Amino acid sequence: MQRWRGYDAAPSGWGRSAITIGVFDGVHRGHQEIIGHTVKRARDLGVQSVVVTFDPHPAEVVRPGSHPAVLTEPARKAELIEALGADVLCVIPFTPEFSRLSAEQFVHDVLVEHLHAALVVVGENFRFGHKAAGDEALLTRLGRTFGFGVEDTPLIAADGTVFSSTYIRACVDAGDVAAAAAALGRAHRVEGVVIRGDGRGRELGYPTANLLCGRYTAIPADGVYAAWLVRRSQRHMAAVSIGTNPTFSGRERRVEAYVLDFDGDLYGERLALDFGARLREMRTYQGLAPLVAQIAQDVIDTRAVLS
């Protein structure tokens, strides 16, 4: 898959494209349907499939301070899109200037002049252009003018719940990683670099990897979870604690993973956690003995859940 930074990175002589457009945070089941349909239709038409997305999140530019929690880091999002068979990922820098492009300008400058659209695939709730003034009806009219087709894909839902990035963020924020996984089509992942903590886990016999995550990372609610730690393409069972360590009157919220059946130094490594299930809420213990006993039980429960 080719990766372009900006739509003007399209090479000279670029042919026609089947294009889909969106933030695609999470690359959830709804996104998979849209991108998969675009890839299929591109093959039917004998053209290239192009996924257009944006960086940073448009919300942060349009309404500073409103950046939503991020479900997938940029590199992870690119991997997931590539796995769906897209030929090109075009990441457009979402600047204040770009945000002021009218819907008509967006279509002319991006879709027609640079990407040479033969087909544009959108979701049912697609909006575009300055102040989200453009919709599918306008896109279809402009398509007739510029010679490209427009197709929409239905929203994906289960039990009356539409799968969306907003819904998945709410699930993660509530600690319902199972519901998040059902909407994503895979486990929710949190990535970070291992930094040094207080060393209490090692003193208790359960050394933990303390992850420093991105500023906007969608971190599950406080509690203890069974997760898979992904390191160098290998997976290890992990009991993960998220919270402030109330037993020790902690104030800083942390993501700490005790890796089962592992003995080694992880400091400085970038790791990922794929969350399998929430085991329990965060608790305060009166003394070390009940805390250590609970950690031992968490390890047993983690092994049972992930096995």
Secondary structure as the mmCIF struct_conf table of DSSP 4:
data_model
#
loop_
_struct_conf.conf_type_id
_struct_conf.id
_struct_conf.beg_label_comp_id
_struct_conf.beg_label_asym_id
_struct_conf.beg_label_seq_id
_struct_conf.end_label_comp_id
_struct_conf.end_label_asym_id
_struct_conf.end_label_seq_id
STRN STRN1 GLN A 2 ARG A 5
BEND BEND1 GLY A 6 GLY A 6
HELX_RH_3T_P HELX_RH_3T_P1 TYR A 7 ALA A 9
BEND BEND2 ALA A 10 ALA A 10
HELX_LH_PP_P HELX_LH_PP_P1 PRO A 11 PRO A 11
TURN_TY1_P TURN_TY1_P1 SER A 12 GLY A 13
STRN STRN2 SER A 17 ILE A 21
TURN_TY1_P TURN_TY1_P2 ASP A 25 GLY A 26
HELX_RH_AL_P HELX_RH_AL_P1 ARG A 29 LEU A 45
TURN_TY1_P TURN_TY1_P3 GLY A 46 GLY A 46
BEND BEND3 VAL A 47 VAL A 47
STRN STRN3 GLN A 48 ASP A 55
BEND BEND4 PRO A 56 PRO A 56
HELX_RH_AL_P HELX_RH_AL_P2 PRO A 58 VAL A 62
BEND BEND5 ARG A 63 ARG A 63
TURN_TY1_P TURN_TY1_P4 PRO A 64 GLY A 65
HELX_LH_PP_P HELX_LH_PP_P2 HIS A 67 ALA A 69
STRN STRN4 VAL A 70 VAL A 70
BEND BEND6 LEU A 71 THR A 72
HELX_RH_AL_P HELX_RH_AL_P3 PRO A 74 ALA A 83
TURN_TY1_P TURN_TY1_P5 LEU A 84 GLY A 85
BEND BEND7 ASP A 87 ASP A 87
STRN STRN5 VAL A 88 PRO A 93
HELX_RH_AL_P HELX_RH_AL_P4 PRO A 96 SER A 99
TURN_TY1_P TURN_TY1_P6 ARG A 100 ARG A 100
HELX_RH_AL_P HELX_RH_AL_P5 ALA A 103 PHE A 106
HELX_RH_PI_P HELX_RH_PI_P1 VAL A 107 HIS A 114
TURN_TY1_P TURN_TY1_P7 LEU A 115 LEU A 115
STRN STRN6 ALA A 117 GLY A 123
TURN_TY1_P TURN_TY1_P8 GLU A 124 ASN A 125
STRN STRN7 PHE A 128 PHE A 128
BEND BEND8 GLY A 129 GLY A 129
HELX_RH_3T_P HELX_RH_3T_P2 HIS A 130 ALA A 132
STRN STRN8 GLY A 134 GLY A 134
HELX_RH_AL_P HELX_RH_AL_P6 GLU A 136 PHE A 146
TURN_TY1_P TURN_TY1_P9 GLY A 147 GLY A 147
STRN STRN9 GLY A 149 THR A 153
HELX_LH_PP_P HELX_LH_PP_P3 PRO A 154 ILE A 156
STRN STRN10 ALA A 157 ALA A 158
TURN_TY1_P TURN_TY1_P10 ASP A 159 GLY A 160
STRN STRN11 THR A 161 VAL A 162
HELX_LH_PP_P HELX_LH_PP_P4 PHE A 163 PHE A 163
HELX_RH_AL_P HELX_RH_AL_P7 SER A 165 ASP A 173
TURN_TY1_P TURN_TY1_P11 ALA A 174 GLY A 175
HELX_RH_AL_P HELX_RH_AL_P8 VAL A 177 LEU A 184
TURN_TY1_P TURN_TY1_P12 GLY A 185 GLY A 185
BEND BEND9 ARG A 186 ARG A 186
STRN STRN12 HIS A 188 ILE A 195
BEND BEND10 GLY A 199 GLY A 199
HELX_RH_AL_P HELX_RH_AL_P9 ARG A 200 LEU A 204
TURN_TY1_P TURN_TY1_P13 GLY A 205 GLY A 205
STRN STRN13 ALA A 209 CYS A 213
TURN_TY1_P TURN_TY1_P14 ARG A 215 TYR A 216
STRN STRN14 THR A 217 THR A 217
HELX_LH_PP_P HELX_LH_PP_P5 ILE A 219 ALA A 221
BEND BEND11 ASP A 222 ASP A 222
STRN STRN15 GLY A 223 ARG A 231
TURN_TY1_P TURN_TY1_P15 ARG A 232 SER A 233
STRN STRN16 GLN A 234 GLY A 243
HELX_RH_3T_P HELX_RH_3T_P3 PRO A 246 PHE A 248
TURN_TY1_P TURN_TY1_P16 SER A 249 SER A 249
BEND BEND12 GLU A 252 GLU A 252
STRN STRN17 ARG A 254 VAL A 259
TURN_TY1_P TURN_TY1_P17 LEU A 260 ASP A 261
BEND BEND13 GLY A 264 GLY A 264
TURN_TY1_P TURN_TY1_P18 TYR A 267 GLY A 268
STRN STRN18 ARG A 270 ARG A 280
BEND BEND14 GLN A 286 GLY A 287
HELX_RH_AL_P HELX_RH_AL_P10 LEU A 288 LEU A 306
#
